[in-house]
């Protein structure tokens, strides 16, 4: 049988982990937004500089993607990071909910 102290310790640990995960998720989203803005600025600079070549729209899009490859890679990596941070946050919310349910059971509710 699980004792009240173990439940309390796990509740406190889950709460602290959730708080840290929330901060990480916000940070991941902010980094993603900054990377998207940097990509937009790079694209604007390239477009305004007349550096895009190509006879049709698809060719011009491909050339733009080639010229902004580093920024596109950064956005893609940060998008994955943000998704992972969100998933970790959901897992920790569930863990906290589970420990709350255990606490109610131990308390006899």
Rosetta blueprint (number, residue, H / E / L):
1 X L
2 X L
3 X L
4 X H
5 X H
6 X H
7 X H
8 X H
9 X H
10 X H
11 X H
12 X H
13 X H
14 X H
15 X H
16 X H
17 X H
18 X H
19 X H
20 X H
21 X H
22 X H
23 X H
24 X H
25 X H
26 X H
27 X H
28 X H
29 X H
30 X H
31 X H
32 X H
33 X H
34 X H
35 X H
36 X H
37 X H
38 X H
39 X H
40 X H
41 X H
42 X H
43 X H
44 X H
45 X H
46 X H
47 X H
48 X H
49 X L
50 X L
51 X L
52 X L
53 X L
54 X L
55 X L
56 X L
57 X H
58 X H
59 X H
60 X H
61 X H
62 X H
63 X H
64 X H
65 X H
66 X H
67 X H
68 X L
69 X H
70 X H
71 X H
72 X H
73 X H
74 X H
75 X H
76 X H
77 X H
78 X H
79 X H
80 X H
81 X H
82 X H
83 X H
84 X H
85 X H
86 X H
87 X H
88 X H
89 X H
90 X H
91 X H
92 X H
93 X H
94 X H
95 X H
96 X H
97 X H
98 X H
99 X H
100 X H
101 X H
102 X H
103 X H
104 X H
105 X H
106 X H
107 X H
108 X L
109 X L
